[in-house]
């Protein structure tokens, strides 16, 4: 088992070197073989997915990354690529579901930036997926800053609740941190 692990790591290292040399087909072969032995290697999965993206195979890229998702937050770089590929395939429900999976961990142990990023991705996926009321609930559950206020107005508009959106915009103008550059376009 230890020998197989070392061989898998060697294949992954070869794959990374080929990837850096922009030899994507050869890199993909080594990375696939290495991941067969070391399936939890996130850097290997990311490189293999990028090989697939370079060969214009977003479906395979997404599959490789999704298969590597663990129960712990994998970081914005990894998850961002998975979400971008899912968005390209309009798989908004999966993004909403996956982002929700990491929220409890990030609320307890994550950085504020990571938490805000996951919440924003969840909000955007719900809104793009036609789930405006759920998006509004997400926007209302966070801090009452400019981002949350804008999300609330966008969700209300998407839900066909324009009067409520206008009331929130009017209130937002009275808040000390109000940014007219964000408010005025929403009033149009």
LINMO-V621630 format. One record per backbone hydrogen bond with DSSP energy under -1.0 kcal/mol. CO is the residue of the C=O (numbers start at 1). NH is the residue of the N-H. E is the energy in kcal/mol with one decimal. If there is no record, write none. Layout:
BEGIN
co=CO nh=NH e=E
co=CO nh=NH e=E
END
This chain:
BEGIN
co=1 nh=5 e=-2.2
co=2 nh=6 e=-2.2
co=3 nh=7 e=-2.3
co=4 nh=8 e=-2.7
co=5 nh=9 e=-2.5
co=6 nh=10 e=-2.3
co=7 nh=11 e=-2.5
co=8 nh=12 e=-2.3
co=9 nh=13 e=-2.5
co=10 nh=14 e=-2.5
co=11 nh=15 e=-2.6
co=12 nh=16 e=-2.5
co=13 nh=17 e=-2.2
co=14 nh=18 e=-2.6
co=15 nh=19 e=-2.4
co=16 nh=20 e=-2.6
co=17 nh=21 e=-1.5
co=18 nh=23 e=-2.8
co=19 nh=22 e=-1.8
co=22 nh=24 e=-1.0
co=23 nh=27 e=-2.6
co=24 nh=28 e=-2.8
co=25 nh=29 e=-1.6
co=26 nh=30 e=-1.9
co=27 nh=31 e=-2.9
co=28 nh=32 e=-2.6
co=29 nh=33 e=-2.1
co=30 nh=34 e=-2.6
co=31 nh=35 e=-2.7
co=32 nh=36 e=-1.5
co=34 nh=38 e=-2.7
co=38 nh=41 e=-1.6
co=40 nh=42 e=-1.1
co=41 nh=45 e=-2.0
co=42 nh=46 e=-2.7
co=43 nh=47 e=-2.4
co=44 nh=48 e=-2.5
co=45 nh=49 e=-2.7
co=46 nh=50 e=-2.1
co=47 nh=51 e=-1.8
co=48 nh=52 e=-2.2
co=49 nh=53 e=-2.5
co=50 nh=54 e=-2.4
co=51 nh=55 e=-1.5
co=52 nh=57 e=-3.2
co=53 nh=56 e=-1.8
co=57 nh=61 e=-2.0
co=58 nh=62 e=-2.6
co=59 nh=63 e=-2.1
co=60 nh=64 e=-2.6
co=61 nh=65 e=-2.0
co=62 nh=66 e=-2.9
co=63 nh=67 e=-2.5
co=66 nh=69 e=-1.4
co=75 nh=79 e=-2.3
co=76 nh=80 e=-2.8
co=77 nh=81 e=-1.6
co=78 nh=82 e=-1.9
co=79 nh=83 e=-3.0
co=80 nh=84 e=-2.7
co=81 nh=85 e=-2.2
co=82 nh=86 e=-2.3
co=83 nh=87 e=-2.8
co=84 nh=88 e=-2.0
co=85 nh=89 e=-1.3
co=86 nh=91 e=-3.1
co=87 nh=90 e=-1.8
co=90 nh=92 e=-1.1
co=91 nh=95 e=-1.5
co=92 nh=96 e=-2.5
co=93 nh=97 e=-2.6
co=94 nh=98 e=-2.9
co=95 nh=99 e=-2.8
co=96 nh=100 e=-1.8
co=97 nh=101 e=-1.3
co=102 nh=106 e=-2.3
co=103 nh=107 e=-2.6
co=104 nh=108 e=-1.5
co=105 nh=109 e=-3.4
co=106 nh=110 e=-1.2
co=111 nh=115 e=-2.3
co=112 nh=116 e=-2.7
co=113 nh=117 e=-2.3
co=114 nh=118 e=-2.5
co=115 nh=119 e=-2.4
co=116 nh=120 e=-2.6
co=117 nh=121 e=-2.4
co=118 nh=122 e=-2.5
co=119 nh=123 e=-2.8
co=120 nh=124 e=-2.6
co=121 nh=125 e=-2.2
co=122 nh=126 e=-2.5
co=123 nh=127 e=-2.6
co=124 nh=128 e=-2.7
co=125 nh=129 e=-2.0
co=126 nh=131 e=-3.0
co=127 nh=130 e=-1.5
co=131 nh=135 e=-2.2
co=132 nh=136 e=-2.5
co=133 nh=137 e=-1.9
co=134 nh=138 e=-2.0
co=135 nh=139 e=-2.5
co=136 nh=140 e=-2.3
co=143 nh=145 e=-1.7
co=145 nh=149 e=-2.5
co=146 nh=150 e=-2.4
co=147 nh=151 e=-2.5
co=148 nh=152 e=-2.6
co=149 nh=153 e=-2.2
co=150 nh=154 e=-2.6
co=151 nh=155 e=-2.6
co=152 nh=156 e=-2.5
co=153 nh=157 e=-2.5
co=154 nh=158 e=-2.3
co=155 nh=159 e=-1.9
co=156 nh=161 e=-3.0
co=157 nh=160 e=-1.4
co=161 nh=165 e=-1.8
co=162 nh=166 e=-2.5
co=163 nh=167 e=-2.0
co=164 nh=168 e=-2.3
co=165 nh=169 e=-2.4
co=166 nh=170 e=-2.4
co=167 nh=171 e=-2.2
co=168 nh=172 e=-2.8
co=169 nh=173 e=-1.8
co=171 nh=174 e=-1.4
co=172 nh=175 e=-1.4
co=175 nh=178 e=-2.1
co=179 nh=182 e=-1.7
co=179 nh=183 e=-1.6
co=180 nh=184 e=-2.4
co=183 nh=187 e=-1.1
END
